[in-house]
Amino acid sequence: MNTNEDYISNQIAVYKNSRTLLEFQDKLRVAPIASYAHIHAGGETDPDGRRTHSLIGILMKDYSKGTGDKAVTVCANISPKEAKFILSRLTAGFQEYSFQQEKIFGDKDEKGYAKVSKVRIIRATMDGKGAERKLPWYVEVENGRGIPLQNANGGTYMKPGSFVSTGKVYASLSDLDLFGLLSSVSSYIDCWEHAIAPSLITKAKNAVAARQAARNAA
């Protein structure tokens, strides 16, 4: 069991108010040597047979009904490139912007349902009634279950009308709030790449050279 002394957090950046917590987490994973130039893992199969993805985690909590078991907790993931792209829309000064993502994943339960995560990150200057929004950014994460179906290309999508929500949390943020979060995320991604890439590239180049030498010696 971890103690305060030995616990290591993967938190990159966090926003809190009296009701809501929004946290971005390090879930970055290194690409295998076979695809070293990607730097980030992009769905390759690991030795245990699981697909590995390099991700930025999003954790949200709603404390409006209390803490502990009374709090609503949801989570989702976006890619490093998606995190940087959203930051680029903010720094470019886009007045209106919408990022929406829906993923269905994992093993099906006994009723044929799999896990679902939904993410919405939106900038809007006006609300539904036409009033100006003082906090223009809206971040929402929703978790639930849905029935997965296969499309013609082998991909997976959720059967229309099958989604069952198990929790949803949202927060409204200012430009400065979201910039502070995503600029920290972007800086961390850069630092991670600079730390990981030299060793990964060196190992890959050495492996290529060794294989070439073995072929030449044959």
Number of C-alpha atoms within 10 A of each C-alpha: 4 7 7 6 6 8 9 9 8 11 15 19 17 19 16 12 10 8 15 19 18 23 17 25 18 20 17 19 17 20 23 19 17 11 16 18 13 13 21 23 20 18 12 15 13 12 7 6 8 10 12 18 18 20 22 23 20 21 19 26 23 23 19 12 11 11 12 9 9 11 15 19 21 23 22 21 22 16 17 20 13 14 19 17 15 19 19 15 15 20 12 9 10 11 11 14 15 13 13 11 13 15 17 21 17 10 11 14 11 7 8 11 22 19 20 23 22 20 22 16 18 18 24 18 16 14 11 8 6 8 9 12 15 14 17 18 23 17 18 20 27 21 22 18 21 25 23 25 13 11 9 6 6 8 9 15 16 20 13 10 8 12 19 14 14 14 16 20 21 21 21 18 17 15 15 12 14 20 17 15 18 23 17 16 23 18 13 15 20 13 11 17 15 12 11 16 18 12 11 19 16 13 14 18 14 12 14 14 12 12 12 11 11 10 9 8 7 5
